[in-house]
Amino acid sequence: MVVEDEIIVEIKAIETLLPIHDAQLLSYLRLTKKRVGLLMNFHVPVLKNGLKRIVNEFPDSEWEKRQAPQAE
């Protein structure tokens, strides 16, 4: 789901969010050239415990560290 043509929201209802769910949302962000996504899991007692914000190409992201050329 895309909200206001800015944020991608991925809705789940699963026991536990896994790294593959983060990767899935990040792939959606990269393909659509969006910056922010929300991963929402409704299978939790308190909804705030089921929210995760993902930012595409965040300055301190692991993705940028892997893409930067290594100094030798």
mmCIF file of the N, C-alpha and C atoms, coordinates in Angstrom:
data_MODEL
# 
_entry.id   MODEL 
# 
loop_
_atom_site.group_PDB 
_atom_site.id 
_atom_site.type_symbol 
_atom_site.label_atom_id 
_atom_site.label_alt_id 
_atom_site.label_comp_id 
_atom_site.label_asym_id 
_atom_site.label_entity_id 
_atom_site.label_seq_id 
_atom_site.pdbx_PDB_ins_code 
_atom_site.Cartn_x 
_atom_site.Cartn_y 
_atom_site.Cartn_z 
_atom_site.occupancy 
_atom_site.B_iso_or_equiv 
_atom_site.pdbx_formal_charge 
_atom_site.auth_seq_id 
_atom_site.auth_comp_id 
_atom_site.auth_asym_id 
_atom_site.auth_atom_id 
_atom_site.pdbx_PDB_model_num 
ATOM 1   N N  . MET A 1 1  ? 0.839  -1.153  0.000  1.00 0.00 ? 1  MET A N  1 
ATOM 2   C CA . MET A 1 1  ? 0.000  0.000   0.000  1.00 0.00 ? 1  MET A CA 1 
ATOM 3   C C  . MET A 1 1  ? 0.901  1.240   0.000  1.00 0.00 ? 1  MET A C  1 
ATOM 4   N N  . VAL A 1 2  ? 0.548  2.225   -0.812 1.00 0.00 ? 2  VAL A N  1 
ATOM 5   C CA . VAL A 1 2  ? 1.294  3.483   -0.859 1.00 0.00 ? 2  VAL A CA 1 
ATOM 6   C C  . VAL A 1 2  ? 0.401  4.579   -0.295 1.00 0.00 ? 2  VAL A C  1 
ATOM 7   N N  . VAL A 1 3  ? 0.944  5.359   0.628  1.00 0.00 ? 3  VAL A N  1 
ATOM 8   C CA . VAL A 1 3  ? 0.191  6.424   1.276  1.00 0.00 ? 3  VAL A CA 1 
ATOM 9   C C  . VAL A 1 3  ? 0.736  7.768   0.815  1.00 0.00 ? 3  VAL A C  1 
ATOM 10  N N  . GLU A 1 4  ? -0.160 8.620   0.294  1.00 0.00 ? 4  GLU A N  1 
ATOM 11  C CA . GLU A 1 4  ? 0.195  9.979   -0.143 1.00 0.00 ? 4  GLU A CA 1 
ATOM 12  C C  . GLU A 1 4  ? 1.352  9.982   -1.148 1.00 0.00 ? 4  GLU A C  1 
ATOM 13  N N  . ASP A 1 5  ? 1.513  8.896   -1.884 1.00 0.00 ? 5  ASP A N  1 
ATOM 14  C CA . ASP A 1 5  ? 2.576  8.758   -2.883 1.00 0.00 ? 5  ASP A CA 1 
ATOM 15  C C  . ASP A 1 5  ? 3.970  8.985   -2.285 1.00 0.00 ? 5  ASP A C  1 
ATOM 16  N N  . GLU A 1 6  ? 4.113  8.738   -0.972 1.00 0.00 ? 6  GLU A N  1 
ATOM 17  C CA . GLU A 1 6  ? 5.383  8.968   -0.287 1.00 0.00 ? 6  GLU A CA 1 
ATOM 18  C C  . GLU A 1 6  ? 5.857  7.766   0.517  1.00 0.00 ? 6  GLU A C  1 
ATOM 19  N N  . ILE A 1 7  ? 4.943  7.095   1.197  1.00 0.00 ? 7  ILE A N  1 
ATOM 20  C CA . ILE A 1 7  ? 5.311  6.043   2.139  1.00 0.00 ? 7  ILE A CA 1 
ATOM 21  C C  . ILE A 1 7  ? 4.710  4.709   1.693  1.00 0.00 ? 7  ILE A C  1 
ATOM 22  N N  . ILE A 1 8  ? 5.543  3.678   1.701  1.00 0.00 ? 8  ILE A N  1 
ATOM 23  C CA . ILE A 1 8  ? 5.049  2.334   1.405  1.00 0.00 ? 8  ILE A CA 1 
ATOM 24  C C  . ILE A 1 8  ? 4.766  1.640   2.733  1.00 0.00 ? 8  ILE A C  1 
ATOM 25  N N  . VAL A 1 9  ? 3.577  1.084   2.859  1.00 0.00 ? 9  VAL A N  1 
ATOM 26  C CA . VAL A 1 9  ? 3.185  0.375   4.071  1.00 0.00 ? 9  VAL A CA 1 
ATOM 27  C C  . VAL A 1 9  ? 3.004  -1.098  3.718  1.00 0.00 ? 9  VAL A C  1 
ATOM 28  N N  . GLU A 1 10 ? 3.758  -1.955  4.402  1.00 0.00 ? 10 GLU A N  1 
ATOM 29  C CA . GLU A 1 10 ? 3.661  -3.399  4.223  1.00 0.00 ? 10 GLU A CA 1 
ATOM 30  C C  . GLU A 1 10 ? 2.981  -3.961  5.460  1.00 0.00 ? 10 GLU A C  1 
ATOM 31  N N  . ILE A 1 11 ? 1.832  -4.588  5.278  1.00 0.00 ? 11 ILE A N  1 
ATOM 32  C CA . ILE A 1 11 ? 1.040  -5.089  6.388  1.00 0.00 ? 11 ILE A CA 1 
ATOM 33  C C  . ILE A 1 11 ? 1.210  -6.597  6.514  1.00 0.00 ? 11 ILE A C  1 
ATOM 34  N N  . LYS A 1 12 ? 1.483  -7.041  7.732  1.00 0.00 ? 12 LYS A N  1 
ATOM 35  C CA . LYS A 1 12 ? 1.662  -8.465  8.031  1.00 0.00 ? 12 LYS A CA 1 
ATOM 36  C C  . LYS A 1 12 ? 0.815  -8.830  9.242  1.00 0.00 ? 12 LYS A C  1 
ATOM 37  N N  . ALA A 1 13 ? 0.549  -10.097 9.411  1.00 0.00 ? 13 ALA A N  1 
ATOM 38  C CA . ALA A 1 13 ? -0.080 -10.645 10.604 1.00 0.00 ? 13 ALA A CA 1 
ATOM 39  C C  . ALA A 1 13 ? 0.588  -11.985 10.876 1.00 0.00 ? 13 ALA A C  1 
ATOM 40  N N  . ILE A 1 14 ? 1.819  -11.916 11.374 1.00 0.00 ? 14 ILE A N  1 
ATOM 41  C CA . ILE A 1 14 ? 2.642  -13.110 11.558 1.00 0.00 ? 14 ILE A CA 1 
ATOM 42  C C  . ILE A 1 14 ? 3.222  -13.131 12.972 1.00 0.00 ? 14 ILE A C  1 
ATOM 43  N N  . GLU A 1 15 ? 3.665  -14.305 13.401 1.00 0.00 ? 15 GLU A N  1 
ATOM 44  C CA . GLU A 1 15 ? 4.230  -14.464 14.752 1.00 0.00 ? 15 GLU A CA 1 
ATOM 45  C C  . GLU A 1 15 ? 5.415  -13.530 14.984 1.00 0.00 ? 15 GLU A C  1 
ATOM 46  N N  . THR A 1 16 ? 6.379  -13.566 14.068 1.00 0.00 ? 16 THR A N  1 
ATOM 47  C CA . THR A 1 16 ? 7.612  -12.802 14.236 1.00 0.00 ? 16 THR A CA 1 
ATOM 48  C C  . THR A 1 16 ? 8.049  -12.207 12.898 1.00 0.00 ? 16 THR A C  1 
ATOM 49  N N  . LEU A 1 17 ? 8.454  -10.951 12.929 1.00 0.00 ? 17 LEU A N  1 
ATOM 50  C CA . LEU A 1 17 ? 9.039  -10.349 11.730 1.00 0.00 ? 17 LEU A CA 1 
ATOM 51  C C  . LEU A 1 17 ? 10.457 -10.884 11.570 1.00 0.00 ? 17 LEU A C  1 
ATOM 52  N N  . LEU A 1 18 ? 10.788 -11.279 10.366 1.00 0.00 ? 18 LEU A N  1 
ATOM 53  C CA . LEU A 1 18 ? 12.104 -11.822 10.057 1.00 0.00 ? 18 LEU A CA 1 
ATOM 54  C C  . LEU A 1 18 ? 12.869 -10.846 9.175  1.00 0.00 ? 18 LEU A C  1 
ATOM 55  N N  . PRO A 1 19 ? 14.179 -11.000 9.075  1.00 0.00 ? 19 PRO A N  1 
ATOM 56  C CA . PRO A 1 19 ? 14.964 -10.117 8.207  1.00 0.00 ? 19 PRO A CA 1 
ATOM 57  C C  . PRO A 1 19 ? 14.473 -10.107 6.748  1.00 0.00 ? 19 PRO A C  1 
ATOM 58  N N  . ILE A 1 20 ? 13.877 -11.200 6.284  1.00 0.00 ? 20 ILE A N  1 
ATOM 59  C CA . ILE A 1 20 ? 13.373 -11.249 4.915  1.00 0.00 ? 20 ILE A CA 1 
ATOM 60  C C  . ILE A 1 20 ? 12.261 -10.233 4.708  1.00 0.00 ? 20 ILE A C  1 
ATOM 61  N N  . HIS A 1 21 ? 11.493 -9.937  5.750  1.00 0.00 ? 21 HIS A N  1 
ATOM 62  C CA . HIS A 1 21 ? 10.423 -8.947  5.639  1.00 0.00 ? 21 HIS A CA 1 
ATOM 63  C C  . HIS A 1 21 ? 11.004 -7.542  5.487  1.00 0.00 ? 21 HIS A C  1 
ATOM 64  N N  . ASP A 1 22 ? 12.090 -7.255  6.193  1.00 0.00 ? 22 ASP A N  1 
ATOM 65  C CA . ASP A 1 22 ? 12.791 -5.975  6.020  1.00 0.00 ? 22 ASP A CA 1 
ATOM 66  C C  . ASP A 1 22 ? 13.312 -5.861  4.587  1.00 0.00 ? 22 ASP A C  1 
ATOM 67  N N  . ALA A 1 23 ? 13.928 -6.938  4.112  1.00 0.00 ? 23 ALA A N  1 
ATOM 68  C CA . ALA A 1 23 ? 14.499 -6.943  2.766  1.00 0.00 ? 23 ALA A CA 1 
ATOM 69  C C  . ALA A 1 23 ? 13.411 -6.756  1.710  1.00 0.00 ? 23 ALA A C  1 
ATOM 70  N N  . GLN A 1 24 ? 12.261 -7.360  1.940  1.00 0.00 ? 24 GLN A N  1 
ATOM 71  C CA . GLN A 1 24 ? 11.148 -7.230  0.994  1.00 0.00 ? 24 GLN A CA 1 
ATOM 72  C C  . GLN A 1 24 ? 10.703 -5.770  0.896  1.00 0.00 ? 24 GLN A C  1 
ATOM 73  N N  . LEU A 1 25 ? 10.521 -5.121  2.038  1.00 0.00 ? 25 LEU A N  1 
ATOM 74  C CA . LEU A 1 25 ? 10.104 -3.725  2.037  1.00 0.00 ? 25 LEU A CA 1 
ATOM 75  C C  . LEU A 1 25 ? 11.182 -2.834  1.429  1.00 0.00 ? 25 LEU A C  1 
ATOM 76  N N  . LEU A 1 26 ? 12.434 -3.097  1.743  1.00 0.00 ? 26 LEU A N  1 
ATOM 77  C CA . LEU A 1 26 ? 13.527 -2.313  1.176  1.00 0.00 ? 26 LEU A CA 1 
ATOM 78  C C  . LEU A 1 26 ? 13.575 -2.467  -0.343 1.00 0.00 ? 26 LEU A C  1 
ATOM 79  N N  . SER A 1 27 ? 13.291 -3.650  -0.843 1.00 0.00 ? 27 SER A N  1 
ATOM 80  C CA . SER A 1 27 ? 13.233 -3.867  -2.295 1.00 0.00 ? 27 SER A CA 1 
ATOM 81  C C  . SER A 1 27 ? 12.119 -3.040  -2.920 1.00 0.00 ? 27 SER A C  1 
ATOM 82  N N  . TYR A 1 28 ? 10.953 -3.019  -2.263 1.00 0.00 ? 28 TYR A N  1 
ATOM 83  C CA . TYR A 1 28 ? 9.850  -2.195  -2.763 1.00 0.00 ? 28 TYR A CA 1 
ATOM 84  C C  . TYR A 1 28 ? 10.252 -0.720  -2.804 1.00 0.00 ? 28 TYR A C  1 
ATOM 85  N N  . LEU A 1 29 ? 10.942 -0.266  -1.765 1.00 0.00 ? 29 LEU A N  1 
ATOM 86  C CA . LEU A 1 29 ? 11.369 1.139   -1.712 1.00 0.00 ? 29 LEU A CA 1 
ATOM 87  C C  . LEU A 1 29 ? 12.331 1.458   -2.855 1.00 0.00 ? 29 LEU A C  1 
ATOM 88  N N  . ARG A 1 30 ? 13.283 0.579   -3.073 1.00 0.00 ? 30 ARG A N  1 
ATOM 89  C CA . ARG A 1 30 ? 14.266 0.823   -4.141 1.00 0.00 ? 30 ARG A CA 1 
ATOM 90  C C  . ARG A 1 30 ? 13.624 0.790   -5.523 1.00 0.00 ? 30 ARG A C  1 
ATOM 91  N N  . LEU A 1 31 ? 12.714 -0.161  -5.742 1.00 0.00 ? 31 LEU A N  1 
ATOM 92  C CA . LEU A 1 31 ? 12.062 -0.260  -7.052 1.00 0.00 ? 31 LEU A CA 1 
ATOM 93  C C  . LEU A 1 31 ? 11.175 0.932   -7.365 1.00 0.00 ? 31 LEU A C  1 
ATOM 94  N N  . THR A 1 32 ? 10.533 1.483   -6.352 1.00 0.00 ? 32 THR A N  1 
ATOM 95  C CA . THR A 1 32 ? 9.624  2.621   -6.560 1.00 0.00 ? 32 THR A CA 1 
ATOM 96  C C  . THR A 1 32 ? 10.298 3.964   -6.323 1.00 0.00 ? 32 THR A C  1 
ATOM 97  N N  . LYS A 1 33 ? 11.585 3.927   -5.913 1.00 0.00 ? 33 LYS A N  1 
ATOM 98  C CA . LYS A 1 33 ? 12.349 5.137   -5.622 1.00 0.00 ? 33 LYS A CA 1 
ATOM 99  C C  . LYS A 1 33 ? 11.698 5.974   -4.518 1.00 0.00 ? 33 LYS A C  1 
ATOM 100 N N  . LYS A 1 34 ? 11.100 5.270   -3.568 1.00 0.00 ? 34 LYS A N  1 
ATOM 101 C CA . LYS A 1 34 ? 10.534 5.931   -2.380 1.00 0.00 ? 34 LYS A CA 1 
ATOM 102 C C  . LYS A 1 34 ? 11.577 5.879   -1.274 1.00 0.00 ? 34 LYS A C  1 
ATOM 103 N N  . ARG A 1 35 ? 11.434 6.767   -0.308 1.00 0.00 ? 35 ARG A N  1 
ATOM 104 C CA . ARG A 1 35 ? 12.437 6.870   0.750  1.00 0.00 ? 35 ARG A CA 1 
ATOM 105 C C  . ARG A 1 35 ? 12.026 6.160   2.049  1.00 0.00 ? 35 ARG A C  1 
ATOM 106 N N  . VAL A 1 36 ? 10.745 6.195   2.395  1.00 0.00 ? 36 VAL A N  1 
ATOM 107 C CA . VAL A 1 36 ? 10.321 5.692   3.701  1.00 0.00 ? 36 VAL A CA 1 
ATOM 108 C C  . VAL A 1 36 ? 9.267  4.598   3.562  1.00 0.00 ? 36 VAL A C  1 
ATOM 109 N N  . GLY A 1 37 ? 9.402  3.570   4.395  1.00 0.00 ? 37 GLY A N  1 
ATOM 110 C CA . GLY A 1 37 ? 8.420  2.499   4.435  1.00 0.00 ? 37 GLY A CA 1 
ATOM 111 C C  . GLY A 1 37 ? 8.109  2.101   5.870  1.00 0.00 ? 37 GLY A C  1 
ATOM 112 N N  . LEU A 1 38 ? 6.920  1.608   6.083  1.00 0.00 ? 38 LEU A N  1 
ATOM 113 C CA . LEU A 1 38 ? 6.512  1.103   7.387  1.00 0.00 ? 38 LEU A CA 1 
ATOM 114 C C  . LEU A 1 38 ? 6.160  -0.368  7.263  1.00 0.00 ? 38 LEU A C  1 
ATOM 115 N N  . LEU A 1 39 ? 6.706  -1.156  8.151  1.00 0.00 ? 39 LEU A N  1 
ATOM 116 C CA . LEU A 1 39 ? 6.386  -2.573  8.231  1.00 0.00 ? 39 LEU A CA 1 
ATOM 117 C C  . LEU A 1 39 ? 5.491  -2.725  9.456  1.00 0.00 ? 39 LEU A C  1 
ATOM 118 N N  . MET A 1 40 ? 4.244  -3.146  9.236  1.00 0.00 ? 40 MET A N  1 
ATOM 119 C CA . MET A 1 40 ? 3.271  -3.244  10.320 1.00 0.00 ? 40 MET A CA 1 
ATOM 120 C C  . MET A 1 40 ? 2.865  -4.691  10.524 1.00 0.00 ? 40 MET A C  1 
ATOM 121 N N  . ASN A 1 41 ? 3.058  -5.188  11.741 1.00 0.00 ? 41 ASN A N  1 
ATOM 122 C CA . ASN A 1 41 ? 2.655  -6.543  12.088 1.00 0.00 ? 41 ASN A CA 1 
ATOM 123 C C  . ASN A 1 41 ? 1.496  -6.457  13.072 1.00 0.00 ? 41 ASN A C  1 
ATOM 124 N N  . PHE A 1 42 ? 0.336  -6.961  12.687 1.00 0.00 ? 42 PHE A N  1 
ATOM 125 C CA . PHE A 1 42 ? -0.850 -6.895  13.526 1.00 0.00 ? 42 PHE A CA 1 
ATOM 126 C C  . PHE A 1 42 ? -0.991 -8.102  14.456 1.00 0.00 ? 42 PHE A C  1 
ATOM 127 N N  . HIS A 1 43 ? -0.032 -9.017  14.422 1.00 0.00 ? 43 HIS A N  1 
ATOM 128 C CA . HIS A 1 43 ? -0.114 -10.207 15.281 1.00 0.00 ? 43 HIS A CA 1 
ATOM 129 C C  . HIS A 1 43 ? 0.688  -9.980  16.570 1.00 0.00 ? 43 HIS A C  1 
ATOM 130 N N  . VAL A 1 44 ? 0.459  -8.842  17.219 1.00 0.00 ? 44 VAL A N  1 
ATOM 131 C CA . VAL A 1 44 ? 1.118  -8.499  18.477 1.00 0.00 ? 44 VAL A CA 1 
ATOM 132 C C  . VAL A 1 44 ? 0.071  -7.956  19.449 1.00 0.00 ? 44 VAL A C  1 
ATOM 133 N N  . PRO A 1 45 ? 0.293  -8.128  20.742 1.00 0.00 ? 45 PRO A N  1 
ATOM 134 C CA . PRO A 1 45 ? -0.674 -7.614  21.714 1.00 0.00 ? 45 PRO A CA 1 
ATOM 135 C C  . PRO A 1 45 ? -0.778 -6.084  21.707 1.00 0.00 ? 45 PRO A C  1 
ATOM 136 N N  . VAL A 1 46 ? 0.357  -5.395  21.524 1.00 0.00 ? 46 VAL A N  1 
ATOM 137 C CA . VAL A 1 46 ? 0.391  -3.931  21.494 1.00 0.00 ? 46 VAL A CA 1 
ATOM 138 C C  . VAL A 1 46 ? 0.920  -3.510  20.131 1.00 0.00 ? 46 VAL A C  1 
ATOM 139 N N  . LEU A 1 47 ? 0.135  -2.747  19.389 1.00 0.00 ? 47 LEU A N  1 
ATOM 140 C CA . LEU A 1 47 ? 0.483  -2.422  18.003 1.00 0.00 ? 47 LEU A CA 1 
ATOM 141 C C  . LEU A 1 47 ? 1.831  -1.729  17.866 1.00 0.00 ? 47 LEU A C  1 
ATOM 142 N N  . LYS A 1 48 ? 2.210  -0.872  18.814 1.00 0.00 ? 48 LYS A N  1 
ATOM 143 C CA . LYS A 1 48 ? 3.491  -0.170  18.683 1.00 0.00 ? 48 LYS A CA 1 
ATOM 144 C C  . LYS A 1 48 ? 4.672  -1.146  18.663 1.00 0.00 ? 48 LYS A C  1 
ATOM 145 N N  . ASN A 1 49 ? 4.480  -2.335  19.209 1.00 0.00 ? 49 ASN A N  1 
ATOM 146 C CA . ASN A 1 49 ? 5.531  -3.353  19.162 1.00 0.00 ? 49 ASN A CA 1 
ATOM 147 C C  . ASN A 1 49 ? 5.617  -4.036  17.798 1.00 0.00 ? 49 ASN A C  1 
ATOM 148 N N  . GLY A 1 50 ? 4.643  -3.791  16.949 1.00 0.00 ? 50 GLY A N  1 
ATOM 149 C CA . GLY A 1 50 ? 4.629  -4.405  15.628 1.00 0.00 ? 50 GLY A CA 1 
ATOM 150 C C  . GLY A 1 50 ? 4.970  -3.437  14.514 1.00 0.00 ? 50 GLY A C  1 
ATOM 151 N N  . LEU A 1 51 ? 5.459  -2.235  14.859 1.00 0.00 ? 51 LEU A N  1 
ATOM 152 C CA . LEU A 1 51 ? 5.801  -1.232  13.850 1.00 0.00 ? 51 LEU A CA 1 
ATOM 153 C C  . LEU A 1 51 ? 7.305  -1.142  13.658 1.00 0.00 ? 51 LEU A C  1 
ATOM 154 N N  . LYS A 1 52 ? 7.708  -1.031  12.408 1.00 0.00 ? 52 LYS A N  1 
ATOM 155 C CA . LYS A 1 52 ? 9.119  -0.851  12.093 1.00 0.00 ? 52 LYS A CA 1 
ATOM 156 C C  . LYS A 1 52 ? 9.229  0.107   10.916 1.00 0.00 ? 52 LYS A C  1 
ATOM 157 N N  . ARG A 1 53 ? 10.049 1.118   11.043 1.00 0.00 ? 53 ARG A N  1 
ATOM 158 C CA . ARG A 1 53 ? 10.255 2.112   9.984  1.00 0.00 ? 53 ARG A CA 1 
ATOM 159 C C  . ARG A 1 53 ? 11.546 1.775   9.257  1.00 0.00 ? 53 ARG A C  1 
ATOM 160 N N  . ILE A 1 54 ? 11.480 1.741   7.941  1.00 0.00 ? 54 ILE A N  1 
ATOM 161 C CA . ILE A 1 54 ? 12.647 1.456   7.099  1.00 0.00 ? 54 ILE A CA 1 
ATOM 162 C C  . ILE A 1 54 ? 12.887 2.676   6.212  1.00 0.00 ? 54 ILE A C  1 
ATOM 163 N N  . VAL A 1 55 ? 14.135 3.124   6.157  1.00 0.00 ? 55 VAL A N  1 
ATOM 164 C CA . VAL A 1 55 ? 14.479 4.277   5.327  1.00 0.00 ? 55 VAL A CA 1 
ATOM 165 C C  . VAL A 1 55 ? 15.452 3.822   4.249  1.00 0.00 ? 55 VAL A C  1 
ATOM 166 N N  . ASN A 1 56 ? 15.100 4.085   3.002  1.00 0.00 ? 56 ASN A N  1 
ATOM 167 C CA . ASN A 1 56 ? 15.931 3.710   1.858  1.00 0.00 ? 56 ASN A CA 1 
ATOM 168 C C  . ASN A 1 56 ? 17.128 4.644   1.770  1.00 0.00 ? 56 ASN A C  1 
ATOM 169 N N  . GLU A 1 57 ? 18.325 4.058   1.690  1.00 0.00 ? 57 GLU A N  1 
ATOM 170 C CA . GLU A 1 57 ? 19.582 4.794   1.564  1.00 0.00 ? 57 GLU A CA 1 
ATOM 171 C C  . GLU A 1 57 ? 19.785 5.787   2.692  1.00 0.00 ? 57 GLU A C  1 
ATOM 172 N N  . PHE A 1 58 ? 19.484 5.359   3.917  1.00 0.00 ? 58 PHE A N  1 
ATOM 173 C CA . PHE A 1 58 ? 19.746 6.177   5.092  1.00 0.00 ? 58 PHE A CA 1 
ATOM 174 C C  . PHE A 1 58 ? 21.250 6.380   5.188  1.00 0.00 ? 58 PHE A C  1 
ATOM 175 N N  . PRO A 1 59 ? 21.735 7.582   5.548  1.00 0.00 ? 59 PRO A N  1 
ATOM 176 C CA . PRO A 1 59 ? 23.184 7.852   5.523  1.00 0.00 ? 59 PRO A CA 1 
ATOM 177 C C  . PRO A 1 59 ? 24.056 6.840   6.264  1.00 0.00 ? 59 PRO A C  1 
ATOM 178 N N  . ASP A 1 60 ? 23.568 6.255   7.340  1.00 0.00 ? 60 ASP A N  1 
ATOM 179 C CA . ASP A 1 60 ? 24.364 5.276   8.077  1.00 0.00 ? 60 ASP A CA 1 
ATOM 180 C C  . ASP A 1 60 ? 23.981 3.842   7.764  1.00 0.00 ? 60 ASP A C  1 
ATOM 181 N N  . SER A 1 61 ? 23.307 3.623   6.668  1.00 0.00 ? 61 SER A N  1 
ATOM 182 C CA . SER A 1 61 ? 22.782 2.288   6.392  1.00 0.00 ? 61 SER A CA 1 
ATOM 183 C C  . SER A 1 61 ? 23.881 1.299   6.018  1.00 0.00 ? 61 SER A C  1 
ATOM 184 N N  . GLU A 1 62 ? 23.621 0.044   6.297  1.00 0.00 ? 62 GLU A N  1 
ATOM 185 C CA . GLU A 1 62 ? 24.537 -1.028  5.915  1.00 0.00 ? 62 GLU A CA 1 
ATOM 186 C C  . GLU A 1 62 ? 24.696 -1.076  4.399  1.00 0.00 ? 62 GLU A C  1 
ATOM 187 N N  . TRP A 1 63 ? 23.630 -0.744  3.669  1.00 0.00 ? 63 TRP A N  1 
ATOM 188 C CA . TRP A 1 63 ? 23.674 -0.774  2.215  1.00 0.00 ? 63 TRP A CA 1 
ATOM 189 C C  . TRP A 1 63 ? 24.755 0.168   1.700  1.00 0.00 ? 63 TRP A C  1 
ATOM 190 N N  . GLU A 1 64 ? 24.823 1.383   2.249  1.00 0.00 ? 64 GLU A N  1 
ATOM 191 C CA . GLU A 1 64 ? 25.844 2.333   1.791  1.00 0.00 ? 64 GLU A CA 1 
ATOM 192 C C  . GLU A 1 64 ? 27.239 1.865   2.152  1.00 0.00 ? 64 GLU A C  1 
ATOM 193 N N  . LYS A 1 65 ? 27.389 1.242   3.319  1.00 0.00 ? 65 LYS A N  1 
ATOM 194 C CA . LYS A 1 65 ? 28.702 0.744   3.712  1.00 0.00 ? 65 LYS A CA 1 
ATOM 195 C C  . LYS A 1 65 ? 29.194 -0.320  2.755  1.00 0.00 ? 65 LYS A C  1 
ATOM 196 N N  . ARG A 1 66 ? 28.273 -1.171  2.281  1.00 0.00 ? 66 ARG A N  1 
ATOM 197 C CA . ARG A 1 66 ? 28.657 -2.229  1.337  1.00 0.00 ? 66 ARG A CA 1 
ATOM 198 C C  . ARG A 1 66 ? 28.962 -1.670  -0.043 1.00 0.00 ? 66 ARG A C  1 
ATOM 199 N N  . GLN A 1 67 ? 28.301 -0.558  -0.411 1.00 0.00 ? 67 GLN A N  1 
ATOM 200 C CA . GLN A 1 67 ? 28.473 0.006   -1.736 1.00 0.00 ? 67 GLN A CA 1 
ATOM 201 C C  . GLN A 1 67 ? 29.729 0.871   -1.842 1.00 0.00 ? 67 GLN A C  1 
ATOM 202 N N  . ALA A 1 68 ? 30.203 1.390   -0.732 1.00 0.00 ? 68 ALA A N  1 
ATOM 203 C CA . ALA A 1 68 ? 31.378 2.274   -0.750 1.00 0.00 ? 68 ALA A CA 1 
ATOM 204 C C  . ALA A 1 68 ? 32.627 1.464   -1.094 1.00 0.00 ? 68 ALA A C  1 
ATOM 205 N N  . PRO A 1 69 ? 33.476 2.029   -1.980 1.00 0.00 ? 69 PRO A N  1 
ATOM 206 C CA . PRO A 1 69 ? 34.723 1.312   -2.303 1.00 0.00 ? 69 PRO A CA 1 
ATOM 207 C C  . PRO A 1 69 ? 35.618 1.227   -1.075 1.00 0.00 ? 69 PRO A C  1 
ATOM 208 N N  . GLN A 1 70 ? 36.256 0.089   -0.909 1.00 0.00 ? 70 GLN A N  1 
ATOM 209 C CA . GLN A 1 70 ? 37.121 -0.129  0.251  1.00 0.00 ? 70 GLN A CA 1 
ATOM 210 C C  . GLN A 1 70 ? 38.502 0.455   -0.008 1.00 0.00 ? 70 GLN A C  1 
ATOM 211 N N  . ALA A 1 71 ? 39.016 1.218   0.977  1.00 0.00 ? 71 ALA A N  1 
ATOM 212 C CA . ALA A 1 71 ? 40.378 1.776   0.877  1.00 0.00 ? 71 ALA A CA 1 
ATOM 213 C C  . ALA A 1 71 ? 41.385 0.655   1.120  1.00 0.00 ? 71 ALA A C  1 
ATOM 214 N N  . GLU A 1 72 ? 42.430 0.659   0.330  1.00 0.00 ? 72 GLU A N  1 
ATOM 215 C CA . GLU A 1 72 ? 43.450 -0.386  0.496  1.00 0.00 ? 72 GLU A CA 1 
ATOM 216 C C  . GLU A 1 72 ? 44.732 0.197   0.956  1.00 0.00 ? 72 GLU A C  1 
# 
